[in-house]
Structures are given as C-alpha cells and as structure tokens.
Amino acid sequence: VGAIHGGIRHNIIPEKVEMIGTIRTFGDEQQALVHRRITEIITNIAESAGAKADVNIGKLYPSTVNPPELTAKVLPSVESAAGKGNVIAMPPVTGAEDFSFFQREKPGFFFFLGGMKKGGDPLITPSHHTPDFFIDESGFLLGVRTLSYLTVDYMEMNKK
C-alpha cells in the first residue's frame, strides 16, 4: 500500500477510505490467487463491520521472467563484456517492468546493468524509486558494450 486517503481528524470515523498500491508476483497463477484473496479478505473484513468495500485491482504488468534456456545461451556474452567476476545471477525480484510485454511476444533477456557508486555493495545499495538512489553514469559504457556483445553473439548463434 503506497497511499491511504481518508478522514480529516483522529477522532472522527471517515465515511470513506481509499488505499492504493501495487501487487507484484512471480507469475500469472500466483497473481490471480493474490488478487482473488485480497478481494475476499477486504470484502469480508468490511462486511464483518457492517460496511461495504469496493475492490478494484487493475492488472498492469505481467511478471518479467527470463527463459532459462535463453539465459544460459547469452550469459557467456554478458560475462565476456563485463568480466565473469562482475556478473551476479540474482534471485527473482518483484519489479514491475513493461519489458514483460515484449517477453510475451518473443523470448527476451532482461538484466540489471547497475550504476552504484564505485566500491558499493550491490546487495545493499539503495534501489530505484528510493530516496537514496544514485546512478554512476560511467556504467553506461558497460551497458553499450554488453548490448553490443549480446547482439553480435546472438546473431552469430542464430545464423541460418
């Protein structure tokens, strides 16, 4: 829940309260389950207090998932561009990313370039959309190199 709007004073029960936020999951089935359970729970809590809840859950982004076969194929290109010791296989994260729409049409490889301050720890560096986020633009050169290696190597792998 990113925002709660309701009421004007601490001792007056508001007529209406609105909560807005985001729901992120690792797949379509999990997303459907979470949406169904949230609707059931909110509706039942409201009814138990003699109130009514209107639950509106929009489905904005599907999950962004790299196909394992494609990842295995292109990982050597990424390691070649960045140096093997600089590539970290991350566990799934619940970011919302419109790249997922492209992956619904064609297999795609999504990766994080990084951009933390030199010497930072990638496991504790503040992420996007946080007050402490910082990007070191010198990492853009690595991004161009990595995309170039990926493109050339992928085209070589798929020559007909």
N, C-alpha and C positions, 0 to 999 in steps of 0.2 A: 504494500500500500504506500503510494508516494504522496498522497494528499488526502486529508479528511476535511470536509467543509460542513459545518453545521453549528447552529446555535449562536447566541450573542453574549451569553453570560454563564458563569459557572453553576448557578443555582436555578436555571430555567431549562426544562427539558425541551429540546428543539422539536419542531414539527417535522423536520426533515433533516437527514444527514446523508451526505454523499461521500463515498470513498472511491478513490480512483488509484489505479496502479497497473502493474504488469504481471503476467503469469508466464513463466518460462519453463519449458520442459525439454526432455531429450528425445522426444518422438511423438508422432501423431496419436498413438494409442494412449500414451501417458497424458498428453494434452487433453484428449477427450474425457478421460477419467477425472482429471483435476477440475476441469470446467463443470462436469456433472456434480461432483462432490461439493464444490464451492456453492453452486446453486442450491443444492439440497440443504446444506448446513445453514446458509444465510436465511433461506426461506423458513426453515424450521425454527431457528432462533427467533426470528421476527414473530412468527405465529405463536410461539410459546409466551410471548409478552403481549399478545393481543394486537400486534402490529402487522403491517404488510411490507414486504420487501420486493422491490423490482430489481432483478439482477440482469445486467446487460454485459455480456462478455463478448467482445469482438475478437475474432481470430485474425491477428495482424500478420505474424510471421511464422512460417513453419520452422522446424528445427534445422540448423545448419549442420550437416553431417558429411564428413569426408568418407568416400567409399574406401574401405581398407585396401582393395587391390590397386586403386589409383594412387593412394598414399604410398604404398610400397614401391610403386613404379617411379614416382617422382622424387622420393626422399633423397636418393643419391644426388640429384641435381641441386637440391636445396643445400645439402651438406657440402657439395663442391663449391657453391657460391659463397656460403657463409663460413665454412670451416666446420668439420664434423663436431668439434667440441662446443660450437656455438648454437647448435640445434637442439631444442628441447621438445620431446614428444609430450604434449600436455594432456592431462585428463580432460574429459568434456567440460565445457563451460556453458553457462546458460545465457549467453549474449543473444540479443535479438539482431539479426542481420539480414538485410534484403538479398544478400548473395544466395540465400536459401532458395529463392525463387528461380534463380538460374540453375541451381543444382536439381531442381525438379524436372528441368528440361534436358540437361546434359550432366554427366558426372563432372564434378568440379572439385578443386583442391583449394581450401581456404586455409590461410596461415596468418599468424601474427608476425609482423616484422619486428616489433619492438621499437623503442625510442627512448629508453630510460637514460638517465644520467650515467655517464661512464663510471664503471665500478659499482653500479647498483645491483641489487639482488632481484632477479626477475620474479621470484616467488613472493616478495613483499613490497615491490614497487607499486605505488598507487595506480589504479587502473583508470581508464577513460571515465568520464562523467563523475569524477570525484573532485573535491576542491584542491587536492594536492597533485593532480595530474600534471605532468610535464613531458614535453617531447623534445628530444635532441635531434634536430633536423639533419645532423650528419649521417644518420642512419638511412636517409633517403637513397644515398648512393648504393647501399647494400640492397635496398628494395629493387632498384632498377637492375642491378646485376642479377639478383635472384630471379626476377621475372624474365630476364633475357635468357638465362640458363634454362629455366623451366620451358620456355617457349621453344628454343632450339632443340633441346633434348627430346621434348615431347614430339616435335615434328619428325625428328630422326626415327624415334620409336615407331611412329605410325606411317612411315613411308609406304606407299603402295607400289 
